[in-house]
Amino acid sequence: MQISDGVAVVTGGASGLGAATARAFAAAGAQVTIFDRDPAGAAFAAEIGAGFAVVDVTDEASVAAGFDGVTGLNVVVNCAGIATTEKTLGRDGPHDQASFARTIGINLSGTFNVGRLAAARMQDGGVIINTASVAAFDGQKGQAAYAASKAGIAGLSLPMARDLARNGIRVMAIAPGIFRTPMLEGLGEEVMAGLAKDVIYPARLGDPAEFAALAQFIVECDYLNGTTIRLDGALRMP
């Protein structure tokens, strides 16, 4: 499939990796619709010539309504998610169970919710790309919930690909390392420099455009299926 033939939905597409992907796909000729909880994302969508729908990825009706506005769907990139930090046992007691469930609900269940509903609408095959993280493999202190959610996404790739093979739908995941997104930029240059020093080569933070480029390559390379690709400059989290 060529990206110019793509009718794509990008969840969490109003900022960060999702925004970079939506921008790149639209620039390459795909018809793009952004799903995001933030209504302010409509302005970005208009800027890049994309459609927009306010969607909560954890809510079936919300996702279904978003897809109802898309005709000819054949690409989905799941970028919606949250990053949380809380130790299993901290100074204030055990990890809050509600916050653990919320992280799993948005990152993992939300990704699967979008994927399953998208598959039902892909009449002529397609590609589903999910966003994992290097935390799926190298989870750090305080990342029990986040790492578990991202490990779950990595684990989805093969069984979903097997389930959807008869429908002509490929399923892949990207596990990004540390990328220069608005969320990370809020930590300041000094903190970002400290994070970048652990990257082997190139010794810098990832550019969201590189994530978008890999997503486009996955769409266009028909033999990629059922696995997770690390995009991290050989980073292994300490």
PyRosetta script that sets phi, psi and omega in degrees:
from pyrosetta import init, pose_from_sequence

init()
pose = pose_from_sequence("MQISDGVAVVTGGASGLGAATARAFAAAGAQVTIFDRDPAGAAFAAEIGAGFAVVDVTDEASVAAGFDGVTGLNVVVNCAGIATTEKTLGRDGPHDQASFARTIGINLSGTFNVGRLAAARMQDGGVIINTASVAAFDGQKGQAAYAASKAGIAGLSLPMARDLARNGIRVMAIAPGIFRTPMLEGLGEEVMAGLAKDVIYPARLGDPAEFAALAQFIVECDYLNGTTIRLDGALRMP")
pose.set_psi(1, 133.3)
pose.set_omega(1, 172.5)
pose.set_phi(2, -89.0)
pose.set_psi(2, 142.2)
pose.set_omega(2, -177.5)
pose.set_phi(3, -60.5)
pose.set_psi(3, -28.2)
pose.set_omega(3, 179.2)
pose.set_phi(4, -67.0)
pose.set_psi(4, -16.7)
pose.set_omega(4, 175.9)
pose.set_phi(5, -94.4)
pose.set_psi(5, 3.1)
pose.set_omega(5, -174.1)
pose.set_phi(6, -80.4)
pose.set_psi(6, 138.4)
pose.set_omega(6, 166.7)
pose.set_phi(7, -115.1)
pose.set_psi(7, 100.2)
pose.set_omega(7, -164.3)
pose.set_phi(8, -113.5)
pose.set_psi(8, 142.8)
pose.set_omega(8, 168.9)
pose.set_phi(9, -113.8)
pose.set_psi(9, 131.4)
pose.set_omega(9, 176.7)
pose.set_phi(10, -119.4)
pose.set_psi(10, 114.3)
pose.set_omega(10, 177.9)
pose.set_phi(11, -83.6)
pose.set_psi(11, 148.8)
pose.set_omega(11, -174.7)
pose.set_phi(12, 63.1)
pose.set_psi(12, 28.7)
pose.set_omega(12, -171.9)
pose.set_phi(13, -83.1)
pose.set_psi(13, 5.8)
pose.set_omega(13, -178.3)
pose.set_phi(14, -87.4)
pose.set_psi(14, -11.7)
pose.set_omega(14, -178.7)
pose.set_phi(15, -156.4)
pose.set_psi(15, 167.6)
pose.set_omega(15, 172.6)
pose.set_phi(16, 59.7)
pose.set_psi(16, -138.5)
pose.set_omega(16, -177.1)
pose.set_phi(17, -63.5)
pose.set_psi(17, -36.2)
pose.set_omega(17, 178.8)
pose.set_phi(18, -64.5)
pose.set_psi(18, -42.0)
pose.set_omega(18, 179.5)
pose.set_phi(19, -65.3)
pose.set_psi(19, -41.0)
pose.set_omega(19, 178.5)
pose.set_phi(20, -62.7)
pose.set_psi(20, -39.4)
pose.set_omega(20, 179.7)
pose.set_phi(21, -68.0)
pose.set_psi(21, -45.6)
pose.set_omega(21, 179.0)
pose.set_phi(22, -60.3)
pose.set_psi(22, -43.2)
pose.set_omega(22, -179.6)
pose.set_phi(23, -63.2)
pose.set_psi(23, -46.4)
pose.set_omega(23, -177.8)
pose.set_phi(24, -65.0)
pose.set_psi(24, -43.4)
pose.set_omega(24, -179.7)
pose.set_phi(25, -63.2)
pose.set_psi(25, -44.6)
pose.set_omega(25, -179.8)
pose.set_phi(26, -63.5)
pose.set_psi(26, -40.7)
pose.set_omega(26, -179.9)
pose.set_phi(27, -65.3)
pose.set_psi(27, -27.6)
pose.set_omega(27, -179.0)
pose.set_phi(28, -88.0)
pose.set_psi(28, 1.0)
pose.set_omega(28, 174.1)
pose.set_phi(29, 104.2)
pose.set_psi(29, 3.5)
pose.set_omega(29, 178.2)
pose.set_phi(30, -76.8)
pose.set_psi(30, 153.1)
pose.set_omega(30, 169.7)
pose.set_phi(31, -86.8)
pose.set_psi(31, 117.9)
pose.set_omega(31, -170.9)
pose.set_phi(32, -117.7)
pose.set_psi(32, 138.2)
pose.set_omega(32, 169.9)
pose.set_phi(33, -125.8)
pose.set_psi(33, 130.6)
pose.set_omega(33, 178.9)
pose.set_phi(34, -95.7)
pose.set_psi(34, 130.7)
pose.set_omega(34, 169.5)
pose.set_phi(35, -105.5)
pose.set_psi(35, 127.1)
pose.set_omega(35, 178.8)
pose.set_phi(36, -156.6)
pose.set_psi(36, 149.8)
pose.set_omega(36, 178.0)
pose.set_phi(37, -74.5)
pose.set_psi(37, -22.5)
pose.set_omega(37, -174.9)
pose.set_phi(38, -89.7)
pose.set_psi(38, 112.0)
pose.set_omega(38, -179.9)
pose.set_phi(39, -58.3)
pose.set_psi(39, -23.1)
pose.set_omega(39, 179.2)
pose.set_phi(40, -63.4)
pose.set_psi(40, -17.5)
pose.set_omega(40, 178.1)
pose.set_phi(41, -65.1)
pose.set_psi(41, -15.8)
pose.set_omega(41, 179.2)
pose.set_phi(42, -61.6)
pose.set_psi(42, -34.3)
pose.set_omega(42, -179.8)
pose.set_phi(43, -66.8)
pose.set_psi(43, -41.6)
pose.set_omega(43, 177.1)
pose.set_phi(44, -65.3)
pose.set_psi(44, -41.9)
pose.set_omega(44, 178.6)
pose.set_phi(45, -58.4)
pose.set_psi(45, -43.9)
pose.set_omega(45, 179.1)
pose.set_phi(46, -63.6)
pose.set_psi(46, -37.1)
pose.set_omega(46, -179.5)
pose.set_phi(47, -60.7)
pose.set_psi(47, -38.1)
pose.set_omega(47, -176.3)
pose.set_phi(48, -98.7)
pose.set_psi(48, 2.1)
pose.set_omega(48, 178.9)
pose.set_phi(49, 79.0)
pose.set_psi(49, 31.4)
pose.set_omega(49, -179.3)
pose.set_phi(50, -109.2)
pose.set_psi(50, 161.2)
pose.set_omega(50, 170.6)
pose.set_phi(51, -81.9)
pose.set_psi(51, 169.4)
pose.set_omega(51, -178.2)
pose.set_phi(52, -148.4)
pose.set_psi(52, 141.8)
pose.set_omega(52, 173.3)
pose.set_phi(53, -142.6)
pose.set_psi(53, 135.5)
pose.set_omega(53, 173.9)
pose.set_phi(54, -75.8)
pose.set_psi(54, 115.7)
pose.set_omega(54, -173.9)
pose.set_phi(55, -137.3)
pose.set_psi(55, 135.7)
pose.set_omega(55, 170.2)
pose.set_phi(56, -101.6)
pose.set_psi(56, 112.4)
pose.set_omega(56, -173.1)
pose.set_phi(57, -65.0)
pose.set_psi(57, -17.2)
pose.set_omega(57, -179.8)
pose.set_phi(58, -86.1)
pose.set_psi(58, -7.8)
pose.set_omega(58, -175.2)
pose.set_phi(59, -108.4)
pose.set_psi(59, 117.5)
pose.set_omega(59, -175.8)
pose.set_phi(60, -58.8)
pose.set_psi(60, -46.2)
pose.set_omega(60, -178.0)
pose.set_phi(61, -63.8)
pose.set_psi(61, -38.8)
pose.set_omega(61, -179.9)
pose.set_phi(62, -64.7)
pose.set_psi(62, -44.6)
pose.set_omega(62, 179.3)
pose.set_phi(63, -66.0)
pose.set_psi(63, -44.4)
pose.set_omega(63, -179.5)
pose.set_phi(64, -60.7)
pose.set_psi(64, -41.1)
pose.set_omega(64, 178.7)
pose.set_phi(65, -64.2)
pose.set_psi(65, -38.1)
pose.set_omega(65, 177.2)
pose.set_phi(66, -63.1)
pose.set_psi(66, -45.1)
pose.set_omega(66, 179.7)
pose.set_phi(67, -67.3)
pose.set_psi(67, -26.4)
pose.set_omega(67, 178.6)
pose.set_phi(68, -61.0)
pose.set_psi(68, -22.3)
pose.set_omega(68, 179.6)
pose.set_phi(69, -91.5)
pose.set_psi(69, 6.8)
pose.set_omega(69, -177.6)
pose.set_phi(70, -118.9)
pose.set_psi(70, 124.8)
pose.set_omega(70, 179.0)
pose.set_phi(71, -109.3)
pose.set_psi(71, 131.5)
pose.set_omega(71, 177.6)
pose.set_phi(72, 81.5)
pose.set_psi(72, 25.1)
pose.set_omega(72, -177.5)
pose.set_phi(73, -53.0)
pose.set_psi(73, 130.0)
pose.set_omega(73, 173.4)
pose.set_phi(74, -143.0)
pose.set_psi(74, 1.3)
pose.set_omega(74, 176.8)
pose.set_phi(75, -141.5)
pose.set_psi(75, 132.8)
pose.set_omega(75, 171.6)
pose.set_phi(76, -131.3)
pose.set_psi(76, 132.0)
pose.set_omega(76, 173.2)
pose.set_phi(77, -120.3)
pose.set_psi(77, 115.0)
pose.set_omega(77, -178.8)
pose.set_phi(78, -89.9)
pose.set_psi(78, 105.1)
pose.set_omega(78, 178.2)
pose.set_phi(79, -115.9)
pose.set_psi(79, -7.1)
pose.set_omega(79, -178.8)
pose.set_phi(80, -66.1)
pose.set_psi(80, 135.2)
pose.set_omega(80, 179.1)
pose.set_phi(81, 176.5)
pose.set_psi(81, 170.4)
pose.set_omega(81, 178.1)
pose.set_phi(82, -129.2)
pose.set_psi(82, 154.3)
pose.set_omega(82, 176.2)
pose.set_phi(83, -113.0)
pose.set_psi(83, 127.2)
pose.set_omega(83, -178.6)
pose.set_phi(84, -127.6)
pose.set_psi(84, 154.2)
pose.set_omega(84, 178.2)
pose.set_phi(85, -135.7)
pose.set_psi(85, 118.4)
pose.set_omega(85, 178.0)
pose.set_phi(86, -163.8)
pose.set_psi(86, 130.6)
pose.set_omega(86, -178.6)
pose.set_phi(87, -76.4)
pose.set_psi(87, 152.2)
pose.set_omega(87, 178.9)
pose.set_phi(88, -57.2)
pose.set_psi(88, -40.8)
pose.set_omega(88, 173.3)
pose.set_phi(89, -136.3)
pose.set_psi(89, 110.5)
pose.set_omega(89, -177.5)
pose.set_phi(90, -110.0)
pose.set_psi(90, -172.6)
pose.set_omega(90, -178.3)
pose.set_phi(91, -64.0)
pose.set_psi(91, -27.3)
pose.set_omega(91, -178.7)
pose.set_phi(92, -97.2)
pose.set_psi(92, 8.5)
pose.set_omega(92, 177.9)
pose.set_phi(93, 116.3)
pose.set_psi(93, -166.4)
pose.set_omega(93, -176.6)
pose.set_phi(94, -66.9)
pose.set_psi(94, 156.7)
pose.set_omega(94, 175.0)
pose.set_phi(95, -49.2)
pose.set_psi(95, 133.4)
pose.set_omega(95, 178.4)
pose.set_phi(96, -65.5)
pose.set_psi(96, 123.3)
pose.set_omega(96, -176.3)
pose.set_phi(97, -67.3)
pose.set_psi(97, -34.3)
pose.set_omega(97, -179.8)
pose.set_phi(98, -66.3)
pose.set_psi(98, -38.7)
pose.set_omega(98, -180.0)
pose.set_phi(99, -70.8)
pose.set_psi(99, -34.4)
pose.set_omega(99, 175.8)
pose.set_phi(100, -63.0)
pose.set_psi(100, -48.3)
pose.set_omega(100, -178.8)
pose.set_phi(101, -63.0)
pose.set_psi(101, -36.7)
pose.set_omega(101, 179.8)
pose.set_phi(102, -65.8)
pose.set_psi(102, -42.2)
pose.set_omega(102, 179.2)
pose.set_phi(103, -62.9)
pose.set_psi(103, -46.3)
pose.set_omega(103, 177.8)
pose.set_phi(104, -63.7)
pose.set_psi(104, -39.8)
pose.set_omega(104, -177.7)
pose.set_phi(105, -62.4)
pose.set_psi(105, -44.3)
pose.set_omega(105, -178.7)
pose.set_phi(106, -77.7)
pose.set_psi(106, -52.7)
pose.set_omega(106, -172.2)
pose.set_phi(107, -71.7)
pose.set_psi(107, -47.3)
pose.set_omega(107, -174.5)
pose.set_phi(108, -94.8)
pose.set_psi(108, -56.6)
pose.set_omega(108, -179.2)
pose.set_phi(109, -64.7)
pose.set_psi(109, -37.6)
pose.set_omega(109, 178.5)
pose.set_phi(110, -63.8)
pose.set_psi(110, -40.6)
pose.set_omega(110, 177.3)
pose.set_phi(111, -62.4)
pose.set_psi(111, -45.7)
pose.set_omega(111, -179.6)
pose.set_phi(112, -67.3)
pose.set_psi(112, -38.1)
pose.set_omega(112, 178.9)
pose.set_phi(113, -58.0)
pose.set_psi(113, -47.7)
pose.set_omega(113, 178.7)
pose.set_phi(114, -64.8)
pose.set_psi(114, -43.8)
pose.set_omega(114, -177.4)
pose.set_phi(115, -62.0)
pose.set_psi(115, -45.0)
pose.set_omega(115, -177.1)
pose.set_phi(116, -67.8)
pose.set_psi(116, -39.5)
pose.set_omega(116, 179.8)
pose.set_phi(117, -72.8)
pose.set_psi(117, -32.4)
pose.set_omega(117, 176.2)
pose.set_phi(118, -66.2)
pose.set_psi(118, -43.6)
pose.set_omega(118, -177.9)
pose.set_phi(119, -57.7)
pose.set_psi(119, -37.3)
pose.set_omega(119, -179.1)
pose.set_phi(120, -67.4)
pose.set_psi(120, -17.1)
pose.set_omega(120, -177.4)
pose.set_phi(121, -105.7)
pose.set_psi(121, -3.8)
pose.set_omega(121, -180.0)
pose.set_phi(122, -87.3)
pose.set_psi(122, 90.4)
pose.set_omega(122, -173.1)
pose.set_phi(123, -71.8)
pose.set_psi(123, -29.1)
pose.set_omega(123, -176.5)
pose.set_phi(124, -121.6)
pose.set_psi(124, 37.5)
pose.set_omega(124, -179.2)
pose.set_phi(125, 81.2)
pose.set_psi(125, 179.2)
pose.set_omega(125, -179.7)
pose.set_phi(126, 166.6)
pose.set_psi(126, -165.4)
pose.set_omega(126, -176.7)
pose.set_phi(127, -137.4)
pose.set_psi(127, 133.1)
pose.set_omega(127, 172.9)
pose.set_phi(128, -117.8)
pose.set_psi(128, 123.8)
pose.set_omega(128, 179.4)
pose.set_phi(129, -116.4)
pose.set_psi(129, 120.8)
pose.set_omega(129, 179.5)
pose.set_phi(130, -104.6)
pose.set_psi(130, 153.0)
pose.set_omega(130, -178.8)
pose.set_phi(131, -105.1)
pose.set_psi(131, 110.6)
pose.set_omega(131, 174.1)
pose.set_phi(132, -93.2)
pose.set_psi(132, -139.5)
pose.set_omega(132, 179.2)
pose.set_phi(133, -173.4)
pose.set_psi(133, 155.7)
pose.set_omega(133, 173.1)
pose.set_phi(134, -62.4)
pose.set_psi(134, -19.6)
pose.set_omega(134, 176.5)
pose.set_phi(135, -63.5)
pose.set_psi(135, -20.5)
pose.set_omega(135, 176.1)
pose.set_phi(136, -61.4)
pose.set_psi(136, -27.4)
pose.set_omega(136, -176.5)
pose.set_phi(137, -113.3)
pose.set_psi(137, -28.6)
pose.set_omega(137, -174.6)
pose.set_phi(138, -126.5)
pose.set_psi(138, 44.3)
pose.set_omega(138, -176.6)
pose.set_phi(139, -56.6)
pose.set_psi(139, 135.9)
pose.set_omega(139, -178.3)
pose.set_phi(140, -98.5)
pose.set_psi(140, 176.9)
pose.set_omega(140, 175.2)
pose.set_phi(141, -55.1)
pose.set_psi(141, 138.0)
pose.set_omega(141, 177.5)
pose.set_phi(142, 82.1)
pose.set_psi(142, 3.9)
pose.set_omega(142, -176.9)
pose.set_phi(143, -111.0)
pose.set_psi(143, 22.6)
pose.set_omega(143, -177.0)
pose.set_phi(144, -54.7)
pose.set_psi(144, -49.2)
pose.set_omega(144, -177.7)
pose.set_phi(145, -70.2)
pose.set_psi(145, -47.6)
pose.set_omega(145, -177.4)
pose.set_phi(146, -63.7)
pose.set_psi(146, -47.3)
pose.set_omega(146, -178.6)
pose.set_phi(147, -64.1)
pose.set_psi(147, -39.4)
pose.set_omega(147, 178.6)
pose.set_phi(148, -62.9)
pose.set_psi(148, -41.2)
pose.set_omega(148, -179.5)
pose.set_phi(149, -65.8)
pose.set_psi(149, -39.7)
pose.set_omega(149, -178.2)
pose.set_phi(150, -76.8)
pose.set_psi(150, -32.9)
pose.set_omega(150, 174.1)
pose.set_phi(151, -64.0)
pose.set_psi(151, -37.0)
pose.set_omega(151, 176.3)
pose.set_phi(152, -62.0)
pose.set_psi(152, -39.4)
pose.set_omega(152, 178.3)
pose.set_phi(153, -65.2)
pose.set_psi(153, -42.9)
pose.set_omega(153, 176.6)
pose.set_phi(154, -60.5)
pose.set_psi(154, -38.4)
pose.set_omega(154, 179.9)
pose.set_phi(155, -70.5)
pose.set_psi(155, -18.5)
pose.set_omega(155, 179.2)
pose.set_phi(156, -72.2)
pose.set_psi(156, -27.5)
pose.set_omega(156, -167.7)
pose.set_phi(157, -54.7)
pose.set_psi(157, -54.6)
pose.set_omega(157, -174.2)
pose.set_phi(158, -70.2)
pose.set_psi(158, -50.1)
pose.set_omega(158, -179.7)
pose.set_phi(159, -63.3)
pose.set_psi(159, -37.2)
pose.set_omega(159, 176.6)
pose.set_phi(160, -65.4)
pose.set_psi(160, -41.5)
pose.set_omega(160, 178.9)
pose.set_phi(161, -61.6)
pose.set_psi(161, -41.1)
pose.set_omega(161, 178.7)
pose.set_phi(162, -66.8)
pose.set_psi(162, -42.5)
pose.set_omega(162, 179.0)
pose.set_phi(163, -60.8)
pose.set_psi(163, -38.4)
pose.set_omega(163, -170.3)
pose.set_phi(164, -99.6)
pose.set_psi(164, 3.4)
pose.set_omega(164, -178.5)
pose.set_phi(165, -58.5)
pose.set_psi(165, -41.1)
pose.set_omega(165, -178.0)
pose.set_phi(166, -67.6)
pose.set_psi(166, -16.8)
pose.set_omega(166, 177.5)
pose.set_phi(167, -94.5)
pose.set_psi(167, 1.7)
pose.set_omega(167, -179.4)
pose.set_phi(168, 70.6)
pose.set_psi(168, 29.1)
pose.set_omega(168, -178.1)
pose.set_phi(169, -113.1)
pose.set_psi(169, 125.6)
pose.set_omega(169, 174.9)
pose.set_phi(170, -92.9)
pose.set_psi(170, 149.5)
pose.set_omega(170, 178.7)
pose.set_phi(171, -131.0)
pose.set_psi(171, 125.9)
pose.set_omega(171, 179.7)
pose.set_phi(172, -133.0)
pose.set_psi(172, 163.3)
pose.set_omega(172, 172.9)
pose.set_phi(173, -133.9)
pose.set_psi(173, 146.7)
pose.set_omega(173, 173.0)
pose.set_phi(174, -113.5)
pose.set_psi(174, 132.5)
pose.set_omega(174, 177.4)
pose.set_phi(175, -110.9)
pose.set_psi(175, 89.7)
pose.set_omega(175, -178.5)
pose.set_phi(176, -73.3)
pose.set_psi(176, 151.5)
pose.set_omega(176, 172.9)
pose.set_phi(177, -85.7)
pose.set_psi(177, -130.8)
pose.set_omega(177, -177.0)
pose.set_phi(178, -96.2)
pose.set_psi(178, 113.1)
pose.set_omega(178, -176.3)
pose.set_phi(179, -112.6)
pose.set_psi(179, 149.5)
pose.set_omega(179, -179.2)
pose.set_phi(180, -80.5)
pose.set_psi(180, 86.8)
pose.set_omega(180, 178.4)
pose.set_phi(181, -110.1)
pose.set_psi(181, 166.1)
pose.set_omega(181, 178.9)
pose.set_phi(182, -55.6)
pose.set_psi(182, -36.4)
pose.set_omega(182, 178.8)
pose.set_phi(183, -61.6)
pose.set_psi(183, -43.6)
pose.set_omega(183, -179.2)
pose.set_phi(184, -73.0)
pose.set_psi(184, -37.6)
pose.set_omega(184, 179.7)
pose.set_phi(185, -61.3)
pose.set_psi(185, -26.1)
pose.set_omega(185, 177.9)
pose.set_phi(186, -66.4)
pose.set_psi(186, -14.6)
pose.set_omega(186, 178.7)
pose.set_phi(187, -82.4)
pose.set_psi(187, -14.8)
pose.set_omega(187, 179.1)
pose.set_phi(188, 97.5)
pose.set_psi(188, 157.7)
pose.set_omega(188, -176.0)
pose.set_phi(189, -63.5)
pose.set_psi(189, -36.8)
pose.set_omega(189, -177.4)
pose.set_phi(190, -64.8)
pose.set_psi(190, -44.3)
pose.set_omega(190, 179.3)
pose.set_phi(191, -65.5)
pose.set_psi(191, -42.0)
pose.set_omega(191, -179.6)
pose.set_phi(192, -63.8)
pose.set_psi(192, -38.2)
pose.set_omega(192, 178.1)
pose.set_phi(193, -64.0)
pose.set_psi(193, -38.2)
pose.set_omega(193, 178.5)
pose.set_phi(194, -65.2)
pose.set_psi(194, -37.0)
pose.set_omega(194, 177.9)
pose.set_phi(195, -69.4)
pose.set_psi(195, -39.3)
pose.set_omega(195, -176.2)
pose.set_phi(196, -67.0)
pose.set_psi(196, -26.1)
pose.set_omega(196, -174.7)
pose.set_phi(197, -65.2)
pose.set_psi(197, -20.3)
pose.set_omega(197, 179.6)
pose.set_phi(198, -85.6)
pose.set_psi(198, -7.8)
pose.set_omega(198, 178.8)
pose.set_phi(199, -77.0)
pose.set_psi(199, 131.1)
pose.set_omega(199, -173.7)
pose.set_phi(200, -69.6)
pose.set_psi(200, -59.9)
pose.set_omega(200, 178.9)
pose.set_phi(201, -166.8)
pose.set_psi(201, 133.1)
pose.set_omega(201, -5.7)
pose.set_phi(202, -71.2)
pose.set_psi(202, 142.8)
pose.set_omega(202, -172.9)
pose.set_phi(203, -79.2)
pose.set_psi(203, 73.4)
pose.set_omega(203, -179.3)
pose.set_phi(204, -159.6)
pose.set_psi(204, 171.6)
pose.set_omega(204, 173.6)
pose.set_phi(205, -74.1)
pose.set_psi(205, 154.0)
pose.set_omega(205, 177.0)
pose.set_phi(206, -71.1)
pose.set_psi(206, 150.1)
pose.set_omega(206, 175.9)
pose.set_phi(207, -96.7)
pose.set_psi(207, 127.3)
pose.set_omega(207, 179.2)
pose.set_phi(208, -51.8)
pose.set_psi(208, -28.3)
pose.set_omega(208, 177.4)
pose.set_phi(209, -63.2)
pose.set_psi(209, -27.3)
pose.set_omega(209, 177.7)
pose.set_phi(210, -72.2)
pose.set_psi(210, -35.6)
pose.set_omega(210, 173.6)
pose.set_phi(211, -63.0)
pose.set_psi(211, -45.4)
pose.set_omega(211, 179.7)
pose.set_phi(212, -61.0)
pose.set_psi(212, -40.1)
pose.set_omega(212, -179.8)
pose.set_phi(213, -64.2)
pose.set_psi(213, -39.1)
pose.set_omega(213, 177.8)
pose.set_phi(214, -67.8)
pose.set_psi(214, -40.7)
pose.set_omega(214, 177.7)
pose.set_phi(215, -59.8)
pose.set_psi(215, -41.7)
pose.set_omega(215, 178.4)
pose.set_phi(216, -65.1)
pose.set_psi(216, -40.7)
pose.set_omega(216, 179.2)
pose.set_phi(217, -61.8)
pose.set_psi(217, -41.4)
pose.set_omega(217, 178.6)
pose.set_phi(218, -61.1)
pose.set_psi(218, -43.7)
pose.set_omega(218, 178.4)
pose.set_phi(219, -58.3)
pose.set_psi(219, -41.4)
pose.set_omega(219, -171.5)
pose.set_phi(220, -88.6)
pose.set_psi(220, -12.8)
pose.set_omega(220, 179.9)
pose.set_phi(221, -101.9)
pose.set_psi(221, 99.0)
pose.set_omega(221, -171.5)
pose.set_phi(222, -64.8)
pose.set_psi(222, -16.7)
pose.set_omega(222, -175.6)
pose.set_phi(223, -92.2)
pose.set_psi(223, -2.7)
pose.set_omega(223, 175.6)
pose.set_phi(224, -84.1)
pose.set_psi(224, 122.0)
pose.set_omega(224, -177.6)
pose.set_phi(225, -164.0)
pose.set_psi(225, 141.0)
pose.set_omega(225, 167.3)
pose.set_phi(226, 74.5)
pose.set_psi(226, 23.0)
pose.set_omega(226, -178.1)
pose.set_phi(227, -144.7)
pose.set_psi(227, 174.2)
pose.set_omega(227, 179.9)
pose.set_phi(228, -116.7)
pose.set_psi(228, 129.9)
pose.set_omega(228, 178.8)
pose.set_phi(229, -105.3)
pose.set_psi(229, 123.2)
pose.set_omega(229, 173.7)
pose.set_phi(230, -76.8)
pose.set_psi(230, 134.8)
pose.set_omega(230, 177.7)
pose.set_phi(231, -127.2)
pose.set_psi(231, 86.6)
pose.set_omega(231, -165.1)
pose.set_phi(232, -148.7)
pose.set_psi(232, 9.0)
pose.set_omega(232, -178.9)
pose.set_phi(233, 60.3)
pose.set_psi(233, 30.6)
pose.set_omega(233, -179.4)
pose.set_phi(234, 68.1)
pose.set_psi(234, 19.2)
pose.set_omega(234, 177.4)
pose.set_phi(235, -65.1)
pose.set_psi(235, 134.6)
pose.set_omega(235, 166.6)
pose.set_phi(236, -125.2)
pose.set_psi(236, 115.9)
pose.set_omega(236, -172.6)
pose.set_phi(237, -64.6)
pose.set_psi(237, 133.1)
pose.set_omega(237, -179.2)
pose.set_phi(238, -69.9)
pose.dump_pdb("model.pdb")
